[in-house]
Amino acid sequence: MYKLNKVTLVYNIDLAPEPEMYIGDVLHLQLIIKSNRKEIREADIISIHTDKFPKLNQLETLTLNVQGLRNQYLSLQNLTQTYFKNFTTIRHLDLAGNNMRMLDTNIFAGLTQLNSLNLSRNEIWELPEGLFAYQRQLLILDLSHNSLTHLPSHVFDHTPWLWQLKLGGNQLHDTTNIMENLKPLHYLHRLDVSQNQLQTIWSTETAVNRKPRLLTNFLYSYKGMTLALADGLNYISKLQPENYEGGKINSTVINLSGNRLREFTLDWLEAANISCPFKINLEHNLIENIFSLQHFFSATADCAPEIKMTGNPIVCDCKLAWVYSENCRSLFNGLQCIQTSTKLVKDLAQLERKELCTLEPVMCPSECNCYTQFEFLHITCNGAQHIEQLPRPEQVGLKSSVLDISNNNFIALPLNTTFGYGNVSQLNASSNKITSINISQLPTNLTVLDLRNNRLKSLNDEFLRTYLNESTKLQFLYLSENPWFCNCSTLHLLHTIRTHRRRIPDADQLLCVNQPNDTLLIANVRELCSIPATVEYNQYLIATLISLGLTVIILLCIIAFFYKYKLEVKVWLYNHNILRSCIRECELDKHKTFDAFISYAHQDADFVNHTLLPQLEQCEPPFRVCTHERNWLAGAYIPEQIIESVEQSRRTIIVLSQHFIESDWARMEFRTAHQCSLNEGRARIIMIKYGEISKSELLDRELKAYLDMNTYLDWQDVRFWDKLRYAMPHKVGVERSSDMLKTNGRMYVMGQVEMDRLRDEIV
């Protein structure tokens, strides 16, 4: 039934467009765009006049194809979302072989029902990141035979049901890039990355202590799939029955042929959750060695797995001997390998095990002797200084190794990342020069460890915890003939040895180098950590005397510092609100001559002289006030007198009027008082608004900012005098002095009595 209702239209771009046609409801539409011109430039745009067709509500498959004469370059370019506006119900779209190079990001935005998309045999070199953002029902995607060098990040995040992905025939080389993009595809069951430039099926992790991850993870369960996924797969199988015959729709198919792989291990099949039935194609790579799992599943009639290895330079040696021990030759039907001695190509089925591997495994270091005995691969090294790699036991059909590096000059053991070292289950490292043991130097499956006759003084807590206290894998640990040092720092070692003495056969021979008559089993913990009474008393006495001496010296330094900088210390404490209750403001300002300096414009002198001054100087207690009219020396430098007046006054009263803001000297007095207040971190300015200010635009920026951030007193306020006295310095019992004030060699203030006497003499 899938071939019914199929319509093929041939559209010749060289002819005039025909009027709109009615096709009717069809299931399958094939649209061919062709040209009879002998020469077509590469830049020619071949467009599709989809507006000729009405909306096809039942269309399921659509094929677009361009055709030209022989050797003619015809390209389907500039496709956008608009071209598919009448085909929103299609489930299969075929755009193969159209020489397309770039795709618009939203080209498939309207095709939300797509199950299959074929973009193969084009010249696509890059995919937009959001190209498949609306294809949540996409099951099959064919991107083979293009020019892709990498996949954009998150390109498959919105296609969770993708079941088959074809990437063969591109220029992909970064396995990590592919692996990261395949993470969301939990239903992926068929993967084709053949004819690329891959060199490994593992990701290239760069972070320390990270294990390499798999190319992909096949978590698909045919029985547990959703109804929507089952419906889509059934549609695909009916659409292309030749590809899904025999009910193998639930099998795993991975094509890695035609790449640059040099090594393959069956560990990958188990780690990737690939179960039977499966078919792995590794043909025409550069694979020389194949490694086996320790417990690989056996082939059964129901499973029938298949691994194709034709066209690889497989070497017939001990690395391939596991095929016999694990009975896995049925996986590699027709596999041929090259004998190392004769260089002849032989069928694996015709070779006996003794022809593959003699008693000495390959990769055995030149200083070592390798042989098999019982269930272990024995590796004995004499005269070795270091180990770069070891043979793996599965190469000879075994599961673990026994490594003997005794009687050498090893200072440290190899790292557990050394090739073949991780398979070691018994390690004899006695009679070397090892000074310390770290868990990064030990295989994880270690059952026997011999460290006798080395230079160990102690064992770190991490080793004791990992291999003794928290694990039972290590059955025997030999530690005698080492210079163990017994003191308080080795208490953990002492307790661990006593707890696990059954796993340490030579525990009673562990001698303390600093106490020859004691062993780690009988050493008295109290004696190891105890200190003689006289020594303890002397140490306590010395520590006490040193502490007391330092305390006295520090106290004397503080007292001397306080007396030298007493005023500065009080000011700092007062400004930082520390012990303010113990420091009076009058103490901080006792060196100042005046209680207040009044800054005003000369036009406001009557208000100052007849109103402000009498109230301040005749109240109880009276305030000593400085003004420029009576306290400045005639002919003296005005800016210097402004600074002196502000610094010698505990407050600066600003009579803010229209005349004040128009006076340059008055504004200078404010700036000086403001800067002094900022330097001391204390409120020094009392602002009195006198009269109306009609020209506020004349206000200095600094004065305007101060008025915006601070409150001021208004002369019209009924409680003006109470607020003013509260803002003035609080004094207790201070008598008013009428003496003349002499500061820095100049006269600033003259008492009222002396003023009257001088006036009488002048008259």
C-alpha positions in Angstrom: 0.0 0.0 0.0 3.0 2.3 0.5 3.4 2.8 -3.3 -0.2 3.9 -3.9 -1.1 7.6 -4.4 2.4 8.4 -5.6 2.8 11.5 -7.9 6.0 12.5 -9.7 6.3 16.0 -11.2 9.0 17.2 -13.5 9.5 20.9 -13.5 11.8 22.4 -16.2 13.2 25.7 -15.2 14.0 26.6 -18.9 10.3 26.7 -19.7 7.8 29.4 -18.8 5.9 28.6 -15.5 2.6 26.9 -15.9 -0.5 28.1 -14.2 -1.4 26.7 -10.8 -2.4 23.1 -10.9 -4.6 20.9 -8.7 -3.1 17.6 -7.7 -5.5 16.3 -5.2 -4.8 14.5 -1.9 -1.7 12.4 -2.4 0.6 10.5 0.1 3.8 10.6 -1.8 5.1 13.5 -4.0 8.3 13.6 -5.9 9.3 16.9 -7.4 12.1 16.9 -10.0 13.7 20.2 -11.1 15.6 19.9 -14.3 17.3 22.0 -16.9 18.2 21.4 -20.6 20.8 24.2 -20.8 24.2 23.1 -21.8 26.0 25.5 -19.4 24.7 26.5 -16.0 26.8 28.7 -13.7 27.4 27.6 -10.2 25.9 30.8 -8.9 22.6 30.1 -10.6 19.8 29.9 -8.0 17.4 27.0 -8.6 14.2 27.9 -6.8 11.0 25.9 -6.3 7.6 27.4 -7.0 5.7 25.7 -4.3 3.0 28.3 -4.4 1.6 26.5 -7.4 0.5 23.7 -5.2 -2.5 23.8 -2.8 -2.1 22.7 0.8 -1.7 18.9 0.8 -3.2 17.7 4.1 -2.4 14.0 3.6 1.1 14.2 2.1 3.5 11.9 4.0 6.6 11.8 1.9 8.3 14.6 -0.2 11.3 14.2 -2.4 13.0 17.2 -4.0 15.7 16.6 -6.6 17.6 18.7 -9.2 18.7 17.2 -12.5 20.7 18.6 -15.3 22.5 17.4 -18.4 25.7 15.3 -18.2 28.5 17.1 -16.4 26.1 19.9 -15.5 26.4 21.5 -12.0 22.9 22.1 -10.7 22.4 23.2 -7.1 19.3 23.5 -4.9 20.0 26.7 -3.0 18.3 29.3 -0.8 15.7 26.9 0.7 13.8 28.6 3.5 10.9 27.8 5.8 8.5 29.3 3.2 9.1 26.5 0.7 7.5 24.0 3.0 4.5 26.0 4.1 2.1 23.7 2.2 3.8 20.4 3.4 3.5 20.6 7.2 2.1 17.0 7.5 5.0 15.2 5.8 6.8 12.5 7.8 9.6 11.7 5.4 11.6 14.4 3.6 14.3 13.6 1.0 16.7 16.3 0.0 19.6 14.1 -1.0 21.9 14.8 -3.9 21.1 18.5 -4.4 24.6 20.0 -4.0 23.4 22.1 -1.1 26.1 23.9 1.0 24.3 25.8 3.7 21.0 25.4 5.4 18.8 28.1 7.0 18.4 27.7 10.7 14.6 27.7 10.6 14.2 25.7 7.3 12.4 22.8 9.0 10.6 24.8 11.7 7.2 24.0 10.3 7.8 20.3 9.8 7.1 19.1 13.3 5.8 15.6 12.2 9.0 14.5 10.5 10.1 10.9 11.3 12.8 10.7 8.6 15.1 13.3 7.0 17.6 12.6 4.3 20.3 15.3 3.7 22.9 12.9 2.2 25.1 13.5 -0.8 25.2 17.2 -0.5 28.1 19.6 0.2 27.0 20.7 3.7 30.1 21.7 5.7 28.4 23.2 8.8 25.0 22.7 10.6 23.2 25.5 12.4 22.9 24.7 16.1 19.1 25.0 16.1 18.5 23.2 12.8 16.4 20.4 14.4 14.9 22.4 17.2 11.3 21.5 16.2 11.8 17.8 15.2 11.0 16.0 18.4 9.6 13.0 16.5 12.6 12.6 14.3 13.7 8.9 14.2 16.1 8.7 11.2 18.6 11.4 10.2 20.9 10.9 7.2 23.8 13.3 7.0 26.2 11.0 5.2 28.5 12.0 2.4 28.7 15.7 3.1 31.7 17.9 4.2 31.1 18.0 7.9 34.2 18.4 10.1 32.4 18.8 13.4 28.9 18.9 14.9 27.7 22.0 16.6 27.0 21.8 20.3 23.5 20.7 21.4 22.4 20.0 17.8 20.5 16.9 19.0 19.1 18.2 22.2 15.6 18.4 20.8 15.5 15.0 19.0 15.4 12.6 22.0 13.8 9.7 20.0 16.5 9.7 17.3 16.9 6.0 16.5 19.2 6.0 13.5 22.0 8.5 12.7 24.1 8.4 9.6 27.3 10.5 9.6 29.4 8.4 7.2 31.5 9.9 4.4 32.3 13.2 6.2 35.5 14.6 7.6 34.7 14.1 11.3 37.8 13.6 13.5 37.1 14.7 17.0 35.6 11.8 19.0 34.8 14.0 22.0 32.7 16.3 19.8 30.6 13.4 18.6 30.3 11.9 22.0 29.1 15.1 23.7 26.3 15.6 21.0 25.1 11.9 21.3 24.5 12.2 25.1 20.8 13.1 24.7 20.1 10.2 22.3 19.0 7.5 24.7 17.1 5.6 22.0 19.9 5.7 19.4 20.2 2.1 18.0 21.9 2.5 14.7 25.0 4.7 14.3 27.1 5.1 11.1 30.3 7.1 11.4 32.2 5.2 8.7 34.5 6.8 6.2 35.6 9.6 8.5 38.9 10.3 10.2 38.3 9.0 13.7 41.3 7.6 15.6 39.6 6.3 18.7 36.2 5.4 20.0 36.9 7.0 23.4 36.7 10.6 24.4 39.9 12.5 25.0 39.4 13.7 28.6 41.9 16.3 29.8 40.9 16.6 33.4 43.0 14.8 36.0 41.7 11.5 37.4 38.8 11.3 34.9 38.2 8.0 33.1 37.8 8.1 29.3 34.2 8.0 28.3 32.4 6.0 25.6 31.5 7.3 22.1 27.9 6.9 23.0 25.6 5.0 25.4 23.0 2.6 24.0 20.2 2.6 26.6 17.4 1.7 24.2 14.9 -0.9 25.2 12.6 -2.2 22.5 10.0 -3.6 24.9 9.9 -0.4 27.0 9.6 2.1 24.2 6.7 4.6 24.0 3.7 4.2 21.7 4.7 7.2 19.6 8.2 5.8 19.1 6.7 2.4 18.1 4.3 4.0 15.7 7.1 5.9 14.1 9.3 2.8 13.7 6.5 0.9 12.2 5.9 3.7 9.7 9.6 3.7 8.8 9.7 -0.1 8.4 6.7 0.0 6.0 8.2 2.9 4.1 11.6 1.1 3.6 10.9 -2.6 4.2 14.1 -3.7 2.4 16.2 -2.2 5.3 14.3 -3.9 8.2 13.6 -7.4 7.1 13.5 -10.3 9.5 12.3 -8.4 12.5 15.7 -6.9 13.3 14.4 -3.5 14.1 15.6 -3.9 17.8 19.2 -4.9 16.9 22.2 -2.6 17.4 24.2 -1.6 14.3 27.3 0.5 14.6 29.4 1.2 11.5 33.0 2.4 12.3 34.5 1.2 9.0 36.9 3.3 7.0 38.4 5.3 9.8 41.8 5.4 11.4 41.3 3.2 14.5 44.4 1.4 15.7 43.1 -0.6 18.6 39.8 -2.1 19.6 38.7 -3.6 22.9 35.5 -5.5 23.7 35.3 -3.6 27.0 33.5 -1.0 24.9 30.6 -3.3 24.2 29.8 -3.9 27.8 30.4 -0.4 29.0 28.2 1.0 26.2 25.4 -1.4 27.3 25.3 -3.0 23.8 23.5 -6.3 24.1 22.6 -9.0 21.6 21.8 -8.9 18.8 24.4 -6.4 17.5 26.6 -5.9 14.5 29.8 -3.9 14.7 31.6 -3.0 11.5 35.3 -2.1 11.9 36.4 -3.0 8.4 39.2 -1.1 6.7 40.8 0.6 9.7 44.4 0.4 11.0 43.6 -2.0 13.9 46.5 -4.2 14.8 45.4 -5.5 18.2 42.1 -6.6 19.7 41.6 -6.9 23.4 39.0 -8.9 25.3 36.9 -8.4 28.4 37.6 -10.6 31.4 34.0 -11.8 31.5 32.6 -11.3 28.1 29.2 -12.8 27.3 29.2 -16.0 25.3 27.7 -16.2 21.9 24.4 -18.1 21.7 22.1 -19.1 18.8 19.6 -16.4 19.9 22.2 -13.7 20.1 24.3 -14.2 17.0 26.5 -11.1 17.3 28.8 -10.1 14.5 32.0 -8.0 14.4 33.5 -7.4 11.0 37.2 -6.8 10.9 38.2 -7.3 7.3 40.8 -5.0 5.9 42.7 -4.5 9.2 46.4 -5.4 9.7 45.6 -7.7 12.7 48.8 -9.2 14.2 48.8 -12.8 15.3 50.4 -12.7 18.7 49.7 -13.1 22.4 47.3 -10.1 22.4 44.9 -12.2 20.4 45.3 -15.4 22.4 42.2 -14.6 24.5 40.1 -15.6 21.5 40.7 -19.2 22.4 40.4 -19.0 26.1 37.1 -17.1 25.9 35.8 -19.1 23.0 35.0 -15.9 21.0 36.3 -16.9 17.6 32.7 -17.0 16.4 32.5 -13.3 16.7 35.1 -12.8 14.0 34.1 -15.1 11.1 36.7 -15.0 8.4 39.2 -12.9 10.4 42.7 -13.0 9.1 45.9 -11.9 10.9 49.6 -11.4 10.1 52.1 -13.7 11.7 54.9 -11.8 13.4 57.6 -14.4 12.4 56.7 -15.2 8.7 54.7 -12.0 7.9 52.2 -14.3 6.2 48.4 -13.7 6.3 46.6 -16.6 8.0 43.0 -17.3 8.8 42.4 -17.2 12.5 40.3 -20.3 12.4 43.3 -22.3 11.0 45.8 -21.1 13.7 46.4 -23.0 17.0 46.9 -21.1 20.2 50.6 -22.1 20.4 51.1 -20.4 17.0 49.6 -17.2 18.4 51.5 -17.0 21.7 54.5 -18.7 23.2 55.1 -18.8 26.9 56.6 -15.3 26.9 53.8 -12.7 26.3 54.5 -9.7 24.1 55.1 -6.3 25.6 57.2 -7.9 28.4 59.9 -5.4 29.4 63.4 -6.3 28.5 64.5 -6.5 32.1 61.6 -8.8 33.0 60.6 -12.4 32.7 57.0 -13.1 31.8 55.3 -16.5 32.1 52.0 -18.1 33.0 51.4 -20.3 36.0 48.0 -21.5 37.2 45.5 -18.6 36.8 48.1 -15.8 37.0 50.5 -14.0 34.6 53.8 -13.8 36.4 56.1 -10.8 35.7 59.5 -10.9 37.4 61.8 -8.0 36.9 65.5 -7.9 37.9 67.6 -4.8 37.5 64.7 -2.6 36.5 64.9 1.1 37.5 61.3 2.0 36.4 58.3 0.5 34.6 56.6 2.1 31.6 54.2 -0.7 30.6 53.4 -4.3 31.5 51.7 -7.1 29.6 48.0 -7.4 30.3 46.8 -10.8 31.5 43.9 -11.0 29.1 46.4 -11.2 26.3 47.1 -14.8 27.4 43.6 -15.6 28.5 44.1 -14.9 32.2 42.5 -12.4 34.6 45.2 -11.0 36.8 49.0 -10.6 37.2 51.6 -11.2 39.8 54.4 -8.5 39.7 57.7 -9.1 41.3 60.0 -6.1 41.4 62.0 -7.1 44.5 65.7 -6.6 44.9 65.9 -3.5 42.7 66.5 0.2 43.4 62.9 1.5 43.2 62.5 4.7 45.3 58.8 4.9 44.4 56.3 2.5 42.9 54.8 3.1 39.4 51.6 5.1 39.1 48.5 3.0 38.8 47.8 4.6 35.4 50.7 2.6 33.9 49.6 0.3 31.1 49.0 -3.2 32.5 49.8 -2.2 36.1 46.1 -2.0 37.0 45.7 -5.8 36.4 48.2 -6.6 39.1 46.7 -8.4 42.1 49.9 -9.5 43.9 52.8 -7.1 44.2 56.2 -7.9 45.7 58.2 -4.7 46.1 60.5 -5.9 48.9 64.2 -5.1 49.2 64.1 -1.7 47.4 64.6 1.9 48.6 60.9 2.9 48.9 60.4 5.7 51.4 56.6 6.3 51.1 53.5 4.7 49.7 50.6 6.6 48.1 47.3 5.1 46.9 48.0 6.5 43.4 50.8 4.0 43.2 48.8 0.9 44.0 46.4 -1.2 41.8 42.9 -1.1 43.0 42.4 -4.9 43.1 45.5 -5.6 45.1 45.3 -8.7 47.3 48.9 -9.2 48.4 51.5 -6.4 49.0 55.0 -7.1 50.1 57.0 -4.0 51.3 59.7 -5.7 53.5 63.2 -4.4 53.7 62.6 -0.9 52.4 63.0 2.6 54.0 59.5 3.2 55.3 59.3 5.1 58.6 55.5 5.4 58.6 52.4 4.9 56.4 50.0 7.8 55.6 46.5 7.8 56.9 45.0 7.7 53.4 46.7 4.4 52.6 45.7 2.9 56.0 42.1 3.9 55.5 41.7 2.8 51.9 43.5 -0.5 52.0 43.0 -1.7 55.6 40.2 0.1 57.5 37.7 0.5 54.7 38.6 -2.4 52.4 38.9 -6.2 52.7 40.5 -6.8 49.2 44.0 -6.6 50.6 44.5 -10.0 52.3 48.2 -9.9 53.2 50.5 -7.0 53.9 54.2 -7.5 54.8 56.0 -4.6 56.5 58.9 -6.0 58.5 62.6 -4.9 58.1 61.7 -1.2 57.8 63.0 1.6 60.1 59.7 2.3 61.8 59.8 5.4 64.0 57.5 5.1 67.0 56.2 8.4 68.5 52.9 10.2 68.8 52.7 10.9 65.1 52.5 7.1 64.4 49.6 6.4 66.7 47.3 5.8 63.8 49.7 3.2 62.3 50.0 1.5 65.7 46.3 1.2 66.2 45.7 0.0 62.6 48.4 -2.7 62.8 46.9 -4.0 66.1 43.4 -4.0 64.6 44.4 -5.8 61.4 47.3 -8.0 62.7 45.8 -11.1 61.1 46.2 -9.5 57.7 49.8 -8.5 58.5 51.6 -11.9 59.0 54.9 -10.2 60.2 53.3 -7.7 62.6 55.3 -9.1 65.5 58.6 -8.3 63.7 57.9 -4.6 63.2 60.6 -3.0 65.3 60.8 0.6 66.4 64.1 2.2 65.3 64.0 4.7 68.2 63.2 1.9 70.7 65.0 -1.3 69.6 63.5 -3.4 72.3 59.9 -2.6 71.3 57.7 -3.6 68.4 54.7 -1.8 67.1 52.5 -4.4 68.7 53.8 -4.0 72.3 54.9 -0.4 72.3 53.3 1.5 75.1 51.3 4.4 73.7 51.5 6.4 77.0 55.3 6.0 77.0 55.5 7.1 73.4 53.5 10.3 74.0 54.6 11.0 77.6 57.1 13.8 78.5 59.3 13.8 81.6 58.0 15.9 84.5 61.1 18.1 84.7 61.1 18.7 81.0 57.4 19.5 81.0 57.9 21.9 84.0 60.8 23.7 82.3 58.9 24.0 79.1 55.9 25.5 81.0 58.1 27.9 82.9 59.9 29.1 79.8 56.6 29.6 78.0 55.2 31.5 80.9 58.2 33.8 81.3 58.2 34.6 77.6 54.5 35.3 77.5 54.8 37.6 80.6 57.7 39.5 79.2 56.0 40.1 75.9 52.9 41.3 77.7 54.9 43.8 79.8 56.7 45.1 76.7 53.5 45.5 74.7 51.8 47.3 77.7 54.7 49.7 78.1 54.6 50.5 74.4 50.9 51.2 74.6 51.3 53.5 77.6 54.1 55.4 75.9 52.2 55.7 72.7 49.1 57.0 74.5 51.0 59.7 76.4 52.8 60.9 73.3 49.7 60.9 71.1 47.0 61.3 73.8 45.0 63.9 72.0 45.2 62.1 68.6 44.1 58.9 70.3 41.1 60.5 71.9 40.0 62.2 68.7 40.3 58.8 66.8 38.3 57.0 69.5 35.7 59.7 69.5 35.3 59.8 65.7 34.9 56.0 65.5 32.3 55.8 68.3 34.7 53.8 70.6 34.5 54.6 74.4 32.7 57.8 73.6 31.0 57.8 77.0 34.5 58.1 78.5 35.6 61.0 76.3 34.0 64.4 76.5 34.0 66.7 73.5 35.4 69.5 75.6 38.5 67.4 76.2 39.1 66.9 72.5 38.6 70.6 71.8 40.2 72.1 74.9 43.1 73.5 72.8 40.6 75.5 70.7 40.2 79.2 71.7 36.7 80.0 70.6 33.4 78.2 70.9 32.2 79.4 67.6 33.3 81.4 64.5 30.4 83.3 62.8 30.7 83.5 59.0 28.4 86.1 57.4 28.2 88.7 54.7 28.9 92.3 55.8 25.3 93.3 54.8 24.1 91.0 57.7 26.4 92.6 60.3 23.5 94.2 62.2 21.8 90.9 62.7 25.0 89.3 63.9 26.2 92.1 66.2 22.9 93.0 67.8 21.1 89.7 67.8 23.3 86.6 67.6 26.3 87.8 69.6 24.4 89.1 72.6 22.4 85.9 72.9 25.5 83.7 72.7 27.8 85.7 74.8 25.4 86.7 77.6 23.7 83.2 78.0 24.6 80.9 80.9 27.2 79.5 80.4 28.4 82.1 78.0 30.1 81.2 74.7 33.3 82.8 73.3 32.6 83.9 69.7 34.9 85.0 66.9 33.9 87.4 64.1 36.0 88.9 61.5 35.1 92.5 62.4 36.5 92.4 65.9 38.9 89.4 66.0 40.9 89.8 62.8 43.9 92.0 62.6 43.7 94.8 60.1 46.0 94.3 57.1 46.6 90.6 57.8 46.3 88.0 55.0 42.6 87.2 54.9 42.7 83.5 53.7 45.1 82.7 56.5 42.9 84.4 59.1 39.9 82.4 57.7 41.8 79.1 58.3 43.0 80.2 61.7 39.5 81.2 62.8 37.9 77.9 61.7 40.6 75.8 63.3 40.6 77.7 66.6 36.8 77.4 66.9 34.7 74.5 68.0 31.8 75.4 65.7 31.4 77.5 62.6 28.1 79.3 62.3 27.1 80.1 58.7 24.5 82.9 58.4 23.1 81.8 55.0 21.4 84.7 53.2 21.2 86.0 49.7 24.1 88.3 50.5 26.2 85.3 51.7 25.9 83.3 48.5 26.9 86.4 46.6 30.0 87.0 48.7 33.3 85.3 47.5 34.9 85.6 51.0 31.9 84.2 52.7 31.8 81.1 50.4 35.5 80.6 51.0 34.8 80.6 54.8 32.2 77.8 54.3 34.5 75.7 52.1 37.2 75.9 54.8 34.8 75.0 57.6 33.4 72.1 55.5 36.8 70.7 54.7 37.8 70.9 58.4 34.7 69.0 59.4 35.3 66.3 56.8 38.9 65.9 57.9 37.9 65.4 61.6 34.8 63.3 60.8 32.7 65.4 63.1 29.7 67.8 62.7 31.4 71.3 63.0 29.0 73.5 61.0 25.8 75.2 62.2 23.8 76.5 59.3 21.3 79.4 59.9 19.0 80.4 57.1 18.4 84.2 57.4 15.9 85.7 55.1 14.7 84.6 51.7 17.1 83.3 49.0 15.8 84.5 45.7 18.7 83.5 43.4 19.4 79.9 44.4 21.2 79.3 41.1 24.1 81.2 42.5 24.7 78.5 45.2 28.1 76.7 44.9 27.8 73.0 44.0 29.5 72.1 47.3 27.2 74.4 49.3 24.1 73.1 47.5 25.2 69.5 48.1 25.6 70.2 51.8 22.1 71.7 52.1 20.7 68.7 50.4 22.3 66.3 52.8 22.1 68.2 56.1 19.5 70.1 58.1 19.7 73.8 59.0 18.2 76.2 61.5 15.6 78.7 60.3 15.6 82.2 61.9 11.9 82.3 61.8 11.6 79.1 63.9 9.9 79.8 67.3 12.4 77.4 69.0 15.4 78.8 67.1 17.4 79.8 70.3 16.9 76.5 72.0 18.1 74.6 68.9 21.0 76.9 68.5 22.2 76.5 72.1 21.8 72.7 71.8 24.0 72.7 68.6 26.7 74.7 70.3 29.4 72.9 72.4 28.2 71.7 75.7 30.2 73.2 78.5 30.0 72.9 82.3 31.3 75.6 84.6 33.5 77.3 82.1 34.2 81.0 83.0 34.4 83.6 80.3 37.8 85.1 79.9 38.3 88.7 78.8 42.1 88.5 78.3 43.5 89.2 74.9 44.4 86.0 72.9 47.8 85.5 71.4 48.1 82.7 68.8 51.1 82.0 66.6 52.6 85.3 67.6 49.6 87.3 66.4 46.7 89.0 68.3 43.3 87.5 67.5 40.9 88.3 70.3 40.8 91.4 72.6 38.7 91.5 75.8 35.9 94.0 76.2 37.6 95.8 79.2 40.7 96.5 77.2 38.6 97.6 74.2 36.9 100.2 76.4 40.2 101.4 77.8 41.8 101.8 74.4 38.7 103.7 73.2 38.9 106.2 76.1 42.6 106.8 75.5 41.9 107.5 71.8 39.1 110.0 72.7 
